[in-house]
């Protein structure tokens, strides 16, 4: 089981990149795989139906995107298999 955070970044063209970063304090970083969304509604549906987030966490991330064009959800636990299946 991997422990990390989901990060969403929205660029000027309204594309949203969703990434998972594992909490690994003693290992240097590297490129993170990003899954792209072209509508906030698509991201919301993915978070609720595939990642199975709690509604409050999804709402919080969507509010962060609306106000700052970026947001994070800490303390996410996923297996390596789940990351592959989710495209993260």
C-alpha positions, 0 to 999 in steps of 0.5 A: 500500500502506498501512502501519498497525496493527490495533486490537481493542477489546471493550466490556462487552457483549462486542462487539469492534470491529476497526479499521485505523489507518494510520501517518501522522505528519504528518496529524491523526486522524479517525474510523476505520471499525470492523468489529464481531464478536460472538464472539471465534471470529468475529474469530479466523476473520476474522483468519486467513482474510480478513486472512491473519495469521500464527497467532502474531499472531492468538494474541497479539491474542486473548490481549491481548483476553482479559487487557485487552479491547483489543489491537493488531497493528503493521506491517500492510500493506493496499491501499485495495482490501483495506480496502474488501473487509474492511470496515475 
